[in-house]
Amino acid sequence: MSHSVGQVAGFAGVTVRTLHHYDEIGLLVPGDRTAVGHRRYTDADLDRLQQILFYRELGFPLEQIAALLDDPTADPVGHLRRQHELLTARIDRLMEMAAAVERAMEARKMGINLTPEEKFEVFGDFDPDEHAEEAERRWGNTEEYRETRRRAATYTKEDWKALKRESDEIHQAIADRMTAGDPPDAPEVVALAERHRLFISRSSYTCDHEMHTRLGEMYVQDERFTATYEAIAPGMARYMRDAIAANAAQWA
């Protein structure tokens, strides 16, 4: 059984002109002709066309496709194995791209207008997008959350890097005091706790001493915050909580 060029074009979703071109360059030469010279495609031709379209979908140039299909050492199983490997790689890549798009969507929700590469440069292994949904669920109806989003939407990559640098400096100064043996209510430590509060007020949202105290409690109650501070110095989450409480007590 054979098929006309128009039928094959309909089957395969390509144009008649494409099939003519494949014939002209020797990539897909019809296996039969009518008495007046019209192209007729056999089932074997359709199998070859399927292979051609598969490799075209993956971006292979026509010359390379011809070399692959005409390789005398290749067999049908070999082609299937190669196609499976290529498809698996394409699926993995598409999944990575889909995940990147999802992260970008979440970043937009958070107001962080950075590319994935810029976010990695600024935040390192910490991905703020992973916590976007939870943050919106827990605090989305608060003015603090809305204020944070408004400010975040205005920050450039350099702004984020400067804020992270300042935050790291504050945390490291507190960690240094802790490892030096200063109690959390020591004047120098309390001053650093106040600097921490003012930094939050300037960078994210207006953080009064009551709000700051609640944050300090969260640092020891939420294991993720605890892990962040413990990674700076063992015992720091509790030390931060106590220093913040001591600072708030001064202003009560």
C-alpha positions in Angstrom: 0.0 0.0 0.0 1.3 3.5 -0.8 0.2 7.0 -0.2 0.2 10.2 -2.2 2.2 13.2 -1.2 -0.9 15.0 -0.1 -2.0 12.2 2.1 1.4 11.9 3.8 1.4 15.7 4.4 -1.9 15.3 6.1 -0.8 12.3 8.2 2.4 13.9 9.3 1.3 17.5 9.8 3.9 18.9 7.3 3.5 20.7 4.0 3.7 19.2 0.6 6.6 21.6 -0.1 8.5 20.1 2.8 8.1 16.6 1.4 9.2 17.8 -2.0 12.3 19.4 -0.4 13.1 16.2 1.5 12.9 14.3 -1.8 15.1 16.8 -3.6 17.9 16.6 -1.1 17.7 12.8 -0.8 16.5 12.7 2.8 13.2 11.1 2.1 12.9 9.7 -1.5 9.4 8.1 -2.1 9.7 4.4 -2.6 7.3 4.4 -5.5 6.0 6.5 -8.4 2.9 6.4 -10.5 3.0 5.8 -14.2 3.0 9.6 -14.7 5.7 10.2 -12.1 3.7 11.2 -9.1 5.3 10.4 -5.7 3.9 7.5 -3.7 5.1 6.8 -0.2 5.4 3.3 1.2 5.0 2.3 4.8 8.8 2.2 5.1 8.9 5.8 3.8 6.4 6.7 6.6 8.6 5.1 9.2 11.6 7.1 7.9 9.6 10.3 7.9 8.6 9.6 11.5 12.3 9.4 12.4 13.1 12.6 10.5 10.4 14.5 12.2 11.5 13.2 15.6 15.0 14.4 15.1 13.8 17.7 13.6 11.7 18.3 16.8 14.9 17.9 18.8 16.6 20.5 16.7 18.9 18.3 14.5 19.9 19.8 11.1 18.8 17.9 8.1 22.4 16.9 7.1 22.9 15.3 10.5 19.5 13.5 10.4 20.5 12.0 7.0 23.8 10.8 8.4 22.1 9.2 11.4 19.4 7.5 9.4 21.8 6.3 6.7 24.4 5.0 9.1 24.9 1.4 8.0 25.9 0.4 11.6 22.6 1.7 13.1 19.6 -0.6 13.6 16.0 0.2 14.5 16.6 -0.7 18.2 19.7 1.6 18.1 17.5 4.5 16.9 14.9 3.8 19.5 17.6 3.8 22.2 19.0 7.0 21.0 15.6 8.6 20.8 14.8 7.5 24.4 18.0 9.1 25.6 17.3 12.3 23.8 13.7 12.4 25.0 14.7 11.8 28.6 17.3 14.6 28.4 14.6 16.9 26.8 12.1 16.0 29.5 14.7 16.8 32.2 15.5 20.1 30.6 11.8 21.0 30.2 11.2 20.2 33.8 14.1 22.4 34.9 12.7 25.2 32.7 9.2 24.7 34.2 10.6 24.8 37.7 12.5 28.0 36.8 9.3 29.6 35.6 7.5 28.6 38.7 10.2 30.1 40.8 10.0 33.3 38.8 6.3 33.4 39.3 6.7 33.0 43.0 9.4 35.7 43.0 7.0 38.1 41.4 4.5 37.3 44.1 7.1 38.1 46.7 8.1 41.2 44.8 11.7 40.0 44.3 12.4 41.0 40.7 15.6 39.0 40.2 16.6 36.3 37.7 17.4 32.8 39.1 21.1 33.5 38.6 20.9 36.9 40.4 18.9 35.3 43.3 21.6 32.6 43.6 24.3 35.4 43.6 22.5 37.3 46.3 21.0 34.6 48.5 23.2 31.6 47.8 21.6 28.3 48.7 18.6 30.0 50.4 15.8 30.4 47.9 13.2 32.9 49.1 10.7 31.5 46.5 10.4 28.3 48.4 8.8 30.2 51.3 6.7 32.6 49.3 3.4 30.6 49.6 3.8 30.0 53.3 4.7 33.7 53.9 1.6 34.8 52.1 -0.6 32.3 53.9 0.8 33.3 57.4 1.2 37.0 57.0 -0.5 38.0 53.7 -3.3 40.0 55.4 -0.8 42.1 57.5 0.4 45.5 56.7 4.0 44.3 57.4 3.8 41.8 54.6 2.3 44.3 52.2 5.0 46.8 53.1 7.7 44.2 52.6 6.4 43.4 49.1 6.2 47.0 48.2 9.8 47.7 49.2 11.1 44.4 47.7 9.6 45.3 44.3 11.9 48.4 44.2 15.2 46.7 45.0 17.8 46.0 42.4 20.3 43.2 42.5 22.8 45.6 44.0 20.3 46.7 46.6 19.8 43.1 47.7 23.5 42.5 47.8 24.0 45.5 50.0 21.2 44.5 52.3 22.5 41.0 52.7 26.0 42.3 53.3 24.7 44.5 56.1 22.6 41.8 57.6 25.6 39.4 57.6 27.7 42.0 59.3 25.1 42.5 62.1 24.7 38.7 62.6 28.4 38.1 62.6 29.0 40.9 65.2 26.4 39.3 67.5 28.0 35.9 67.0 31.4 37.3 67.8 30.0 38.8 71.1 28.4 35.5 72.0 31.6 33.4 71.4 33.6 36.0 73.3 31.4 35.2 76.3 29.3 38.4 76.5 25.9 37.8 78.1 22.9 38.7 75.8 22.0 41.6 78.0 25.4 43.2 77.8 25.2 46.8 76.6 27.2 46.1 73.4 25.0 43.1 72.5 21.8 45.0 73.3 23.0 47.8 71.0 23.5 45.2 68.2 20.0 43.9 68.8 18.7 47.5 68.4 20.7 47.8 65.2 19.1 44.6 64.0 15.6 46.0 64.6 16.4 49.2 62.8 17.8 47.3 59.9 14.5 45.4 59.6 12.5 48.6 59.8 14.7 50.2 57.1 14.8 47.3 54.7 11.5 45.4 55.1 8.8 46.9 57.3 8.3 49.0 60.4 9.4 46.8 63.2 8.7 48.1 66.7 10.1 46.4 69.8 7.0 44.3 70.3 7.2 42.9 66.8 11.0 42.5 67.2 10.4 40.4 70.3 7.9 38.2 68.5 10.6 37.7 65.8 13.1 36.7 68.5 10.7 34.0 69.8 10.2 32.7 66.2 13.9 32.3 65.9 13.8 29.5 68.5 10.4 28.1 67.8 10.7 27.7 64.1 13.3 25.1 63.3 14.2 26.7 60.0 15.1 30.0 61.6 16.9 28.2 64.3 18.9 26.2 61.8 19.8 29.5 60.0 21.3 31.0 63.2 22.8 27.8 64.4 24.7 27.6 61.1 26.3 31.0 62.0 27.3 29.9 65.5 25.9 27.1 67.8 23.5 28.6 70.3 23.0 31.8 68.4 19.2 31.4 67.9 18.5 31.5 71.6 21.2 34.2 72.1 19.5 36.4 69.5 16.1 35.8 71.2 17.5 36.9 74.6 19.4 39.9 73.2 16.3 41.1 71.4 14.2 40.7 74.6 16.8 42.6 76.7 16.8 45.4 74.2 13.0 45.6 74.2 13.0 45.7 78.0 15.0 48.9 77.9 12.3 50.6 75.9 9.3 49.3 77.9 
